[in-house]
Amino acid sequence: MKKNVFVIALGDFNLRLLQTIADADQYHFHCLYSTKEIVAAPEYDMAALLRKAGRELQSFSGSVDAIVGYWDFPATLMLPTLRRMAGLPTTSTESILRCEHKYWSRVVQQKVVPDLIPRFSIFDPFANDPFGAIDLAFPFWIKPVKAHSSILGFRIESKEDFEAALPKIRKKIFRFSEPFNFLFKHAEVPDEISGVCGNHCLAEEIISAENQCTLEGYIFNGVPRVYGVVDSLREKNRSSFSRYHYPSRLPEAVLRRMMKVTDRVMRETGLNNEPFNIEFFHDPESGDLTLLEINPRISKSHCPLFYLVEGASHQEVMVNLGLGRHPKYPRREGDYPMATKFMIRRYEGDARVLRVPTQNEIEAMQREVDGVMVKLWVGEGDRLSDYEDQDSYSFEYANLFIGGKSEEDLQEKYARCMELLPFEFESLADQE
């Protein structure tokens, strides 16, 4: 009989990718929560969300064989509770927190690989003198204890920068901190961590290394394994990503060092039978490695890249682990030796979307340019700032996933796609 796999916020784009995995015809994929409820929602009522899922799972007429997700918070931290509600085995909430709670995660990492961790300080943005709690020289980076995609992350060059960022953090931090704290307060947390809730922020030294990459892996029966490495390239502002490239072009010796560190750190988190991705910086001049962060999930942004190169999305790993199986991945059956995700961004300030490519225009482009997938984040009439999950320095409005034979091939395809995909905007800068 087919297995019933519930996927948090399953949309059409990712459903098509799920259908590329091995034995996809042996699964029924069910959507648990709409994307509007979990992805870029203006607020998250965690108690109500959990009650809703409980009713749906209990009323389901078949067996609930797995509950999985590839979205960031709140989906990741909800998974252990949802699985327990369905009577499924799960990693602990605490193991997820050791990855996602940015301060607790740094404490865990510092214990295992102290030389690979930047200096950091914790501060309360609502304190009378939050700046006084930071023991770092300029410049440094600040971000909430729980956020994602660089949301409410700011590069601080001076005290004036800090004072300018503080009101923005105070205004918007509750969107993540309130649902985070709902689950955090029920977890078994060490005393030194329990007082650092989602309303706090982390300040960290700037990592200035040139190369950044993400190792995609999983832990099965306590043993970590890495199966792919994706390079992350940033724009000139060093804060916004421009694209992801798979497979990594870093030297093999560097990747082996990262994998050894990953093995040690992931065992310390207690995460088990779960996918993860872990991000590093590498300085090619000194050879130094710096560990940036851990995410207890696959990266959804990498799914099309693995499909184009490996022949199947690495959602295959997520599904197999959810079913208690050891993944047999990757397959090395893709059509292209490399693939890139291009993030299409606007830096000129907020704008209203006047025009996006039609489905016919997208399909015409795909007939001319092979190996291309398109994801639009906005529609006509939208205001770019209405999309919640943006970094602090740009507006991302579309993604292009492109498979190619070489770097030159990828760039040529990208240029042609942008010629064939019309976007039009009306600047709102003069109207504010």
VOPAGU-2260 file (C-alpha; in pm, 1 decimal, decimal comma):
REM VOPAGU-2260
SITE   aa  ch    i         X         Y         Z
SITE  MET   A    0       0,0       0,0       0,0
SITE  LYS   A    1     109,5     355,4     -63,8
SITE  LYS   A    2     260,0     548,6     226,4
SITE  ASN   A    3      86,9     869,4     336,8
SITE  VAL   A    4     345,2    1145,2     369,7
SITE  PHE   A    5     228,2    1478,2     512,2
SITE  VAL   A    6     438,0    1771,7     391,7
SITE  ILE   A    7     419,2    2107,5     569,5
SITE  ALA   A    8     308,1    2384,5     330,2
SITE  LEU   A    9     334,7    2173,0      16,8
SITE  GLY   A   10     298,0    2383,7    -297,9
SITE  ASP   A   11     280,6    2294,0    -666,2
SITE  PHE   A   12     644,5    2383,6    -737,8
SITE  ASN   A   13     779,4    2151,9    -468,7
SITE  LEU   A   14     522,4    1880,8    -539,4
SITE  ARG   A   15     661,1    1854,7    -893,1
SITE  LEU   A   16    1007,8    1811,6    -743,7
SITE  LEU   A   17     885,2    1549,5    -496,0
SITE  GLN   A   18     755,0    1350,2    -789,5
SITE  THR   A   19    1114,3    1311,9    -914,4
SITE  ILE   A   20    1231,6    1110,2    -611,3
SITE  ALA   A   21    1279,7     734,2    -612,8
SITE  ASP   A   22     954,8     538,0    -572,7
SITE  ALA   A   23     747,2     855,8    -585,6
SITE  ASP   A   24     455,3     648,7    -715,4
SITE  GLN   A   25     455,3     460,1    -384,9
SITE  TYR   A   26     363,1     771,3    -184,5
SITE  HIS   A   27      54,8     985,0    -134,8
SITE  PHE   A   28     174,9    1338,3     -58,3
SITE  HIS   A   29     -64,7    1541,0     156,4
SITE  CYS   A   30     -35,8    1910,1     234,3
SITE  LEU   A   31     -37,5    1994,5     606,1
SITE  TYR   A   32    -109,4    2368,2     638,0
SITE  SER   A   33    -132,0    2607,0     347,1
SITE  THR   A   34     170,6    2807,1     239,6
SITE  LYS   A   35     -11,6    3121,5     355,5
SITE  GLU   A   36     -22,7    2981,8     709,8
SITE  ILE   A   37     344,7    2881,8     729,3
SITE  VAL   A   38     540,5    3073,7     466,2
SITE  ALA   A   39     572,1    3451,7     499,1
SITE  ALA   A   40     261,3    3478,0     718,1
SITE  PRO   A   41     230,2    3812,8     897,3
SITE  GLU   A   42     191,9    3627,9    1229,7
SITE  TYR   A   43     190,4    3273,9    1368,8
SITE  ASP   A   44     -56,4    3165,4    1635,7
SITE  MET   A   45     132,9    2854,8    1739,4
SITE  ALA   A   46    -134,8    2711,9    1968,1
SITE  ALA   A   47    -401,0    2747,1    1698,7
SITE  LEU   A   48    -173,4    2601,9    1430,8
SITE  LEU   A   49     -99,5    2294,7    1641,0
SITE  ARG   A   50    -466,1    2242,7    1726,4
SITE  LYS   A   51    -559,6    2260,2    1360,9
SITE  ALA   A   52    -299,5    2001,2    1259,9
SITE  GLY   A   53    -406,9    1775,3    1546,6
SITE  ARG   A   54    -765,6    1775,9    1422,8
SITE  GLU   A   55    -658,3    1703,7    1065,0
SITE  LEU   A   56    -425,4    1420,2    1157,8
SITE  GLN   A   57    -676,2    1257,7    1393,8
SITE  SER   A   58    -957,5    1272,6    1138,5
SITE  PHE   A   59    -744,9    1131,6     854,6
SITE  SER   A   60    -895,2     798,8     747,2
SITE  GLY   A   61    -566,5     630,9     652,0
SITE  SER   A   62    -234,5     578,4     823,1
SITE  VAL   A   63      -9,0     875,5     890,2
SITE  ASP   A   64     329,9     734,0     790,8
SITE  ALA   A   65     548,1    1045,0     794,0
SITE  ILE   A   66     538,1    1419,8     858,7
SITE  VAL   A   67     815,8    1616,0     692,0
SITE  GLY   A   68     905,2    1971,4     595,9
SITE  TYR   A   69    1162,7    2177,9     410,3
SITE  TRP   A   70    1055,9    2528,5     515,0
SITE  ASP   A   71    1237,8    2714,7     788,0
SITE  PHE   A   72    1078,0    2830,0    1113,7
SITE  PRO   A   73     811,1    2774,5    1228,8
SITE  ALA   A   74     789,5    2446,6    1033,2
SITE  THR   A   75    1118,3    2302,2    1159,7
SITE  LEU   A   76    1046,8    2355,1    1528,6
SITE  MET   A   77     689,3    2229,6    1494,5
SITE  LEU   A   78     787,4    1892,1    1349,8
SITE  PRO   A   79     869,4    1708,5    1677,2
SITE  THR   A   80     536,2    1814,6    1831,8
SITE  LEU   A   81     337,9    1723,8    1519,7
SITE  ARG   A   82     499,5    1382,1    1499,6
SITE  ARG   A   83     431,9    1308,0    1864,3
SITE  MET   A   84      68,8    1404,3    1807,7
SITE  ALA   A   85      54,3    1146,2    1526,5
SITE  GLY   A   86     233,2     877,2    1727,9
SITE  LEU   A   87     542,6     888,1    1506,3
SITE  PRO   A   88     906,6     862,7    1616,7
SITE  THR   A   89    1089,8    1194,9    1611,2
SITE  THR   A   90    1404,6    1377,5    1702,4
SITE  SER   A   91    1362,5    1590,0    2013,6
SITE  THR   A   92    1252,3    1953,0    2026,4
SITE  GLU   A   93    1575,6    2022,4    2215,3
SITE  SER   A   94    1786,9    1883,7    1929,3
SITE  ILE   A   95    1613,1    2119,9    1687,0
SITE  LEU   A   96    1673,0    2409,6    1926,0
SITE  ARG   A   97    2044,6    2330,1    1951,1
SITE  CYS   A   98    2054,8    2398,9    1579,2
SITE  GLU   A   99    1799,0    2681,3    1546,6
SITE  HIS   A  100    1840,6    2885,4    1865,0
SITE  LYS   A  101    2131,0    3093,2    1737,7
SITE  TYR   A  102    2282,7    3153,6    2081,1
SITE  TRP   A  103    2241,7    2795,7    2207,9
SITE  SER   A  104    2378,5    2668,6    1877,8
SITE  ARG   A  105    2687,9    2887,2    1914,6
SITE  VAL   A  106    2739,6    2757,5    2269,5
SITE  VAL   A  107    2722,5    2398,3    2140,7
SITE  GLN   A  108    2959,8    2475,3    1852,6
SITE  GLN   A  109    3201,4    2656,5    2080,4
SITE  LYS   A  110    3224,7    2348,8    2299,7
SITE  VAL   A  111    3326,5    2126,4    2007,8
SITE  VAL   A  112    3513,3    2349,6    1759,7
SITE  PRO   A  113    3597,6    2675,5    1943,9
SITE  ASP   A  114    3857,3    2783,3    1684,8
SITE  LEU   A  115    3596,4    2785,1    1408,0
SITE  ILE   A  116    3345,7    3014,2    1578,2
SITE  PRO   A  117    3342,2    3396,5    1555,5
SITE  ARG   A  118    3325,0    3594,3    1879,9
SITE  PHE   A  119    2966,3    3669,4    1978,1
SITE  SER   A  120    2756,0    3849,8    2238,1
SITE  ILE   A  121    2391,8    3818,5    2337,2
SITE  PHE   A  122    2179,9    4127,9    2397,3
SITE  ASP   A  123    1822,6    4225,4    2476,5
SITE  PRO   A  124    1700,0    4482,6    2220,6
SITE  PHE   A  125    1440,1    4603,1    2471,7
SITE  ALA   A  126    1689,9    4673,6    2751,4
SITE  ASN   A  127    1771,8    5028,8    2857,3
SITE  ASP   A  128    2122,6    4998,2    2716,9
SITE  PRO   A  129    2136,6    4702,1    2473,1
SITE  PHE   A  130    2454,9    4831,3    2311,3
SITE  GLY   A  131    2636,6    4804,6    2645,0
SITE  ALA   A  132    2597,2    4425,6    2642,4
SITE  ILE   A  133    2798,3    4388,3    2320,9
SITE  ASP   A  134    3168,8    4320,4    2366,4
SITE  LEU   A  135    3275,9    4337,5    2002,0
SITE  ALA   A  136    3466,4    4584,1    1786,8
SITE  PHE   A  137    3308,9    4732,8    1475,4
SITE  PRO   A  138    3202,5    4608,6    1232,5
SITE  PHE   A  139    2975,5    4329,1    1354,2
SITE  TRP   A  140    2652,4    4163,4    1250,0
SITE  ILE   A  141    2332,2    4154,4    1457,1
SITE  LYS   A  142    2035,4    3919,7    1414,7
SITE  PRO   A  143    1753,3    3778,0    1627,6
SITE  VAL   A  144    1803,5    3454,7    1819,5
SITE  LYS   A  145    1542,2    3309,6    1584,0
SITE  ALA   A  146    1488,8    3431,2    1230,1
SITE  HIS   A  147    1590,7    3311,7     886,2
SITE  SER   A  148    1695,5    3433,2     540,7
SITE  SER   A  149    1881,8    3730,9     695,8
SITE  ILE   A  150    1550,4    3876,6     817,9
SITE  LEU   A  151    1623,8    4157,0    1069,0
SITE  GLY   A  152    1993,6    4101,3    1013,6
SITE  PHE   A  153    2204,8    4418,5    1002,0
SITE  ARG   A  154    2570,3    4495,4     944,6
SITE  ILE   A  155    2676,8    4741,6    1214,9
SITE  GLU   A  156    2963,7    4977,5    1130,6
SITE  SER   A  157    2899,1    5229,8    1411,0
SITE  LYS   A  158    2681,9    5296,4    1711,9
SITE  GLU   A  159    2462,6    5507,8    1483,1
SITE  ASP   A  160    2399,7    5198,7    1267,0
SITE  PHE   A  161    2302,9    5007,7    1579,9
SITE  GLU   A  162    2062,9    5278,6    1695,0
SITE  ALA   A  163    1906,5    5290,7    1347,1
SITE  ALA   A  164    1851,9    4912,3    1337,8
SITE  LEU   A  165    1709,6    4885,3    1690,4
SITE  PRO   A  166    1359,9    5030,4    1618,4
SITE  LYS   A  167    1318,7    4796,4    1320,8
SITE  ILE   A  168    1407,2    4495,3    1533,5
SITE  ARG   A  169    1178,7    4603,6    1817,5
SITE  LYS   A  170     890,7    4650,5    1574,9
SITE  LYS   A  171     919,1    4320,7    1387,1
SITE  ILE   A  172    1090,0    4067,4    1614,3
SITE  PHE   A  173     764,6    3944,1    1770,9
SITE  ARG   A  174     654,8    3783,2    1443,2
SITE  PHE   A  175     908,7    3507,4    1509,2
SITE  SER   A  176     979,3    3542,3    1880,1
SITE  GLU   A  177     623,3    3481,7    2004,9
SITE  PRO   A  178     567,1    3146,0    1826,3
SITE  PHE   A  179     926,9    3049,8    1901,4
SITE  ASN   A  180     882,9    3120,6    2272,3
SITE  PHE   A  181     561,2    2914,5    2280,1
SITE  LEU   A  182     764,0    2600,2    2199,5
SITE  PHE   A  183    1085,4    2711,2    2372,1
SITE  LYS   A  184     920,1    2738,6    2713,2
SITE  HIS   A  185     811,6    2373,0    2699,2
SITE  ALA   A  186    1160,1    2243,3    2616,2
SITE  GLU   A  187    1419,2    2113,7    2862,2
SITE  VAL   A  188    1677,6    2388,0    2837,6
SITE  PRO   A  189    1999,6    2441,3    3042,1
SITE  ASP   A  190    1987,6    2724,1    3294,7
SITE  GLU   A  191    2238,3    2933,5    3100,9
SITE  ILE   A  192    2011,8    2916,1    2793,4
SITE  SER   A  193    1664,5    2935,4    2950,0
SITE  GLY   A  194    1681,3    3311,8    3003,7
SITE  VAL   A  195    1767,3    3378,3    2638,8
SITE  CYS   A  196    1431,3    3362,8    2463,0
SITE  GLY   A  197    1330,3    3460,5    2111,9
SITE  ASN   A  198    1312,9    3828,7    2209,5
SITE  HIS   A  199    1692,4    3840,9    2231,0
SITE  CYS   A  200    1947,6    3908,2    1959,3
SITE  LEU   A  201    2295,9    3788,7    1879,1
SITE  ALA   A  202    2587,9    4010,2    1781,5
SITE  GLU   A  203    2872,0    3839,1    1598,0
SITE  GLU   A  204    3205,1    3928,5    1446,3
SITE  ILE   A  205    3190,3    3980,6    1071,0
SITE  ILE   A  206    3316,3    3679,4     879,1
SITE  SER   A  207    3514,5    3829,3     594,1
SITE  ALA   A  208    3622,0    3508,9     417,5
SITE  GLU   A  209    3555,4    3500,0      45,4
SITE  ASN   A  210    3412,1    3150,5       0,1
SITE  GLN   A  211    3083,4    3036,7     150,4
SITE  CYS   A  212    2918,3    2700,4     106,4
SITE  THR   A  213    2648,3    2475,1     248,2
SITE  LEU   A  214    2689,2    2106,2     322,4
SITE  GLU   A  215    2368,3    1906,8     280,1
SITE  GLY   A  216    2353,1    1598,0     497,2
SITE  TYR   A  217    2152,5    1381,8     733,4
SITE  ILE   A  218    2187,3    1184,7    1054,5
SITE  PHE   A  219    2063,1     826,8    1054,0
SITE  ASN   A  220    2081,9     621,8    1374,3
SITE  GLY   A  221    2320,2     876,7    1521,7
SITE  VAL   A  222    2567,3     879,6    1231,1
SITE  PRO   A  223    2603,4    1201,9    1024,8
SITE  ARG   A  224    2664,1    1185,8     648,4
SITE  VAL   A  225    2717,5    1463,3     392,9
SITE  TYR   A  226    2597,4    1394,1      37,9
SITE  GLY   A  227    2641,3    1728,9    -140,7
SITE  VAL   A  228    2800,1    2073,1    -110,3
SITE  VAL   A  229    2655,1    2392,1    -261,9
SITE  ASP   A  230    2848,4    2718,2    -305,4
SITE  SER   A  231    2679,7    3044,1    -197,7
SITE  LEU   A  232    2778,1    3358,7    -384,5
SITE  ARG   A  233    2694,2    3705,5    -252,6
SITE  GLU   A  234    2629,3    4042,2    -413,5
SITE  LYS   A  235    2876,1    4328,7    -376,3
SITE  ASN   A  236    2698,4    4443,0     -58,1
SITE  ARG   A  237    2809,2    4109,2     100,1
SITE  SER   A  238    2468,1    4082,3     268,1
SITE  SER   A  239    2243,4    3955,5     -13,5
SITE  PHE   A  240    2291,2    3625,4    -195,7
SITE  SER   A  241    2321,0    3641,6    -573,2
SITE  ARG   A  242    2317,9    3269,0    -648,8
SITE  TYR   A  243    2383,1    2912,3    -533,3
SITE  HIS   A  244    2602,0    2676,0    -738,3
SITE  TYR   A  245    2608,4    2294,1    -724,9
SITE  PRO   A  246    2838,0    2108,1    -697,6
SITE  SER   A  247    3085,6    2311,2    -496,6
SITE  ARG   A  248    3404,0    2423,5    -668,1
SITE  LEU   A  249    3608,4    2434,1    -347,1
SITE  PRO   A  250    3915,5    2207,3    -323,8
SITE  GLU   A  251    3846,9    1851,8    -215,2
SITE  ALA   A  252    4081,5    1884,0      82,8
SITE  VAL   A  253    3880,8    2182,5     211,6
SITE  LEU   A  254    3554,0    1992,0     175,3
SITE  ARG   A  255    3695,9    1695,7     367,7
SITE  ARG   A  256    3791,5    1928,8     655,2
SITE  MET   A  257    3439,6    2070,4     660,5
SITE  MET   A  258    3292,8    1720,8     667,8
SITE  LYS   A  259    3505,4    1623,6     968,2
SITE  VAL   A  260    3390,0    1933,5    1155,0
SITE  THR   A  261    3030,5    1862,1    1054,1
SITE  ASP   A  262    3051,4    1510,6    1196,5
SITE  ARG   A  263    3171,2    1638,7    1535,8
SITE  VAL   A  264    2924,1    1926,8    1561,4
SITE  MET   A  265    2615,0    1740,6    1444,8
SITE  ARG   A  266    2672,2    1457,2    1691,5
SITE  GLU   A  267    2680,8    1719,9    1969,3
SITE  THR   A  268    2340,3    1862,6    1871,5
SITE  GLY   A  269    2158,5    1536,1    1942,8
SITE  LEU   A  270    1969,3    1561,5    1614,5
SITE  ASN   A  271    1875,0    1214,8    1488,5
SITE  ASN   A  272    1708,9    1064,2    1183,9
SITE  GLU   A  273    1678,0    1409,8    1031,7
SITE  PRO   A  274    1825,1    1600,3     739,2
SITE  PHE   A  275    2037,2    1907,4     803,8
SITE  ASN   A  276    2243,0    2165,8     624,8
SITE  ILE   A  277    2542,9    2342,0     774,4
SITE  GLU   A  278    2711,8    2655,4     639,3
SITE  PHE   A  279    3082,4    2739,3     637,2
SITE  PHE   A  280    3314,2    3015,7     524,4
SITE  HIS   A  281    3658,7    2938,1     385,8
SITE  ASP   A  282    3943,6    3187,8     353,4
SITE  PRO   A  283    4155,0    3076,1      53,8
SITE  GLU   A  284    4457,2    3279,8     168,3
SITE  SER   A  285    4483,1    3156,4     527,6
SITE  GLY   A  286    4298,1    2829,3     481,9
SITE  ASP   A  287    4081,3    2912,3     785,5
SITE  LEU   A  288    3730,4    2770,5     820,4
SITE  THR   A  289    3446,3    2942,9    1005,3
SITE  LEU   A  290    3116,7    2776,7    1089,8
SITE  LEU   A  291    2821,4    3006,8    1017,4
SITE  GLU   A  292    2505,0    2818,8    1114,7
SITE  ILE   A  293    2310,3    2492,2    1120,3
SITE  ASN   A  294    1960,2    2428,2     983,3
SITE  PRO   A  295    1777,8    2106,1    1083,9
SITE  ARG   A  296    1621,0    2052,2     739,7
SITE  ILE   A  297    1707,4    2020,5     374,1
SITE  SER   A  298    1739,7    2349,2     187,7
SITE  LYS   A  299    1437,6    2387,6     -40,2
SITE  SER   A  300    1642,7    2631,1    -250,2
SITE  HIS   A  301    1876,1    2347,4    -340,5
SITE  CYS   A  302    1605,3    2100,3    -445,8
SITE  PRO   A  303    1599,8    2199,4    -815,6
SITE  LEU   A  304    1982,1    2204,3    -825,2
SITE  PHE   A  305    2002,0    1845,0    -703,4
SITE  TYR   A  306    1730,5    1746,5    -949,8
SITE  LEU   A  307    1918,2    1900,4   -1244,3
SITE  VAL   A  308    2250,4    1738,6   -1148,0
SITE  GLU   A  309    2149,4    1418,6    -965,1
SITE  GLY   A  310    1824,6    1338,1   -1144,6
SITE  ALA   A  311    1612,6    1366,8    -829,9
SITE  SER   A  312    1543,7    1634,0    -571,7
SITE  HIS   A  313    1710,8    1574,3    -236,6
SITE  GLN   A  314    1362,0    1575,8     -90,5
SITE  GLU   A  315    1423,9    1204,6    -137,6
SITE  VAL   A  316    1646,6    1219,1     171,9
SITE  MET   A  317    1378,0    1399,5     372,9
SITE  VAL   A  318    1104,8    1149,2     281,5
SITE  ASN   A  319    1315,0     840,3     349,8
SITE  LEU   A  320    1422,9     967,9     690,2
SITE  GLY   A  321    1061,9    1057,9     772,6
SITE  LEU   A  322     970,8     695,6     701,5
SITE  GLY   A  323    1258,4     563,2     914,0
SITE  ARG   A  324    1465,2     449,7     615,8
SITE  HIS   A  325    1833,1     498,6     540,6
SITE  PRO   A  326    1848,3     723,0     230,5
SITE  LYS   A  327    2029,8     590,7     -77,3
SITE  TYR   A  328    2115,8     922,5    -232,4
SITE  PRO   A  329    2241,5    1078,9    -458,7
SITE  ARG   A  330    2177,6     889,7    -782,0
SITE  ARG   A  331    2410,9    1076,6   -1025,1
SITE  GLU   A  332    2153,1    1055,2   -1302,7
SITE  GLY   A  333    2093,2    1422,3   -1385,9
SITE  ASP   A  334    2113,8    1587,7   -1726,4
SITE  TYR   A  335    2373,4    1849,2   -1630,3
SITE  PRO   A  336    2714,9    1847,9   -1460,8
SITE  MET   A  337    2631,6    2169,9   -1272,0
SITE  ALA   A  338    2338,0    2392,7   -1181,2
SITE  THR   A  339    2279,8    2738,4   -1032,7
SITE  LYS   A  340    1998,6    2918,5    -856,6
SITE  PHE   A  341    1994,3    3286,5    -950,1
SITE  MET   A  342    1814,9    3519,8    -704,8
SITE  ILE   A  343    1652,6    3802,7    -899,3
SITE  ARG   A  344    1657,8    4114,6    -681,5
SITE  ARG   A  345    1575,1    4483,2    -685,7
SITE  TYR   A  346    1805,7    4720,7    -496,5
SITE  GLU   A  347    1648,9    5052,1    -599,4
SITE  GLY   A  348    1397,2    5061,3    -315,2
SITE  ASP   A  349    1036,7    4955,7    -273,5
SITE  ALA   A  350     816,1    4928,9    -582,6
SITE  ARG   A  351     480,0    4812,4    -708,3
SITE  VAL   A  352     482,2    4523,3    -954,4
SITE  LEU   A  353     328,1    4630,0   -1283,1
SITE  ARG   A  354     408,8    4322,6   -1487,4
SITE  VAL   A  355     541,1    3969,4   -1442,4
SITE  PRO   A  356     598,4    3705,3   -1711,5
SITE  THR   A  357     288,9    3513,7   -1814,8
SITE  GLN   A  358     279,3    3134,5   -1809,2
SITE  ASN   A  359     292,3    3137,1   -2189,3
SITE  GLU   A  360     603,4    3355,9   -2182,5
SITE  ILE   A  361     769,3    3126,3   -1928,5
SITE  GLU   A  362     691,2    2817,5   -2134,7
SITE  ALA   A  363     819,0    2985,8   -2452,6
SITE  MET   A  364    1143,8    3069,3   -2272,0
SITE  GLN   A  365    1177,4    2709,0   -2152,2
SITE  ARG   A  366    1133,9    2580,4   -2508,2
SITE  GLU   A  367    1421,7    2800,4   -2621,7
SITE  VAL   A  368    1649,2    2756,5   -2317,9
SITE  ASP   A  369    1683,6    2403,3   -2184,5
SITE  GLY   A  370    1724,5    2309,5   -1818,6
SITE  VAL   A  371    1545,9    2609,7   -1665,8
SITE  MET   A  372    1291,2    2628,3   -1384,4
SITE  VAL   A  373    1124,5    2954,6   -1276,1
SITE  LYS   A  374     982,8    3053,3    -937,9
SITE  LEU   A  375     795,8    3384,8    -910,3
SITE  TRP   A  376     756,2    3533,8    -562,9
SITE  VAL   A  377     535,1    3828,1    -661,1
SITE  GLY   A  378     232,8    3900,1    -876,6
SITE  GLU   A  379     104,4    4201,0   -1063,3
SITE  GLY   A  380     -19,1    4470,8    -825,8
SITE  ASP   A  381     195,9    4350,4    -535,2
SITE  ARG   A  382     416,0    4585,0    -337,0
SITE  LEU   A  383     762,2    4432,6    -291,5
SITE  SER   A  384     772,6    4525,5      77,4
SITE  ASP   A  385     450,3    4331,2     137,4
SITE  TYR   A  386     647,6    4009,2     102,9
SITE  GLU   A  387     759,7    3948,2     459,6
SITE  ASP   A  388    1071,2    3736,8     415,8
SITE  GLN   A  389    1319,3    3979,6     261,6
SITE  ASP   A  390    1669,7    4060,7     376,4
SITE  SER   A  391    1740,9    4412,2     500,9
SITE  TYR   A  392    1905,2    4540,1     182,3
SITE  SER   A  393    1711,0    4418,8    -122,4
SITE  PHE   A  394    1383,4    4281,2    -256,0
SITE  GLU   A  395    1394,6    3929,7    -403,6
SITE  TYR   A  396    1110,7    3879,9    -651,5
SITE  ALA   A  397    1198,7    3571,9    -860,5
SITE  ASN   A  398    1436,3    3276,7    -888,4
SITE  LEU   A  399    1586,0    3104,8   -1190,6
SITE  PHE   A  400    1720,4    2749,1   -1154,5
SITE  ILE   A  401    1945,0    2663,8   -1449,3
SITE  GLY   A  402    2139,0    2350,3   -1541,6
SITE  GLY   A  403    2439,5    2383,9   -1769,2
SITE  LYS   A  404    2753,5    2231,2   -1912,6
SITE  SER   A  405    2989,2    2502,6   -1786,4
SITE  GLU   A  406    2998,9    2834,5   -1602,5
SITE  GLU   A  407    2990,0    3013,0   -1938,6
SITE  ASP   A  408    2686,5    2809,7   -2042,8
SITE  LEU   A  409    2505,5    2900,5   -1719,1
SITE  GLN   A  410    2574,3    3271,6   -1760,0
SITE  GLU   A  411    2464,9    3271,9   -2123,4
SITE  LYS   A  412    2142,0    3093,9   -2035,5
SITE  TYR   A  413    2077,6    3335,7   -1750,7
SITE  ALA   A  414    2124,6    3639,6   -1973,6
SITE  ARG   A  415    1890,0    3497,8   -2236,7
SITE  CYS   A  416    1625,0    3408,6   -1976,0
SITE  MET   A  417    1626,0    3763,1   -1839,3
SITE  GLU   A  418    1575,2    3896,1   -2192,6
SITE  LEU   A  419    1275,0    3668,2   -2239,2
SITE  LEU   A  420    1110,3    3723,5   -1898,1
SITE  PRO   A  421     961,5    4075,0   -1871,9
SITE  PHE   A  422     924,4    4240,9   -1530,3
SITE  GLU   A  423     804,1    4597,8   -1482,1
SITE  PHE   A  424     799,2    4804,0   -1161,2
SITE  GLU   A  425     672,4    5139,2   -1043,7
SITE  SER   A  426     905,8    5297,2    -791,4
SITE  LEU   A  427     739,7    5396,0    -463,8
SITE  ALA   A  428    1037,3    5590,3    -330,5
SITE  ASP   A  429     890,3    5924,3    -436,5
SITE  GLN   A  430     552,2    5842,6    -283,7
SITE  GLU   A  431     674,6    5796,5      74,4
